[in-house]
Amino acid sequence: MPDMSVSASASLAMTHLVTLAEVDEDKVTPGVLGFIVFAVLAVAVWGLMKSMNRHMSKVDFKEAEEPEAGAVTGADPGAPAAGGRDDRQGGTR
């Protein structure tokens, strides 16, 4: 004897699929205008990305060599920065 739960679930699945295939005239869909707006937005984003890529290829990312920090200021590397306060000295805020 066939299992009734399998046939019940199969018929339930078929009823859900049939309702998806039916077109309800009362529902609002994006339609052709929605597709056109989406297509225009997609083309605009593509154009912006192409323009950004063109501008980014013109940028030169080479940085100038930085001299050693200790050689320029002559300061001890362990000393606090100028104008700064060293919290290790017991100061309060």
Residue, then its C-alpha position, 0 to 999 in steps of 0.5 A: m500500500p503506498d504511503m499517503s503522506v508522500s502523495a499528500s505532500a506531492s499534491l500540496a506541492m503541486t497546488h503551490l506550483v499551480t498558484l505561482a503559474e496563475v497571473d493575478e490581474d489585481k497584483v501590481t508588477p514593475g512591468v516595462l517601465g520598471f525594467i527600463v528604469f532598472a536598465v538605465l540605472a545599470v547603464a549609468v552605474w557601468g558608465l560611472m565605474k568605467s569613468m572611475n577606472r579611467h581616473m584611477s589609472k591616472v593617479d600616481f601612487k608613488e610616495a616620496e621617500e621619508p627621511e628617518a624621523g630621529a635624524v630630522t628632529g634629533a630627538d630620542p626615539g623613546a621621548p614623547a612627541a613635542g607638545g604631548r604629555d607622557d602618562r608614565q610620569g604620573g600626571t592626571r587628566 
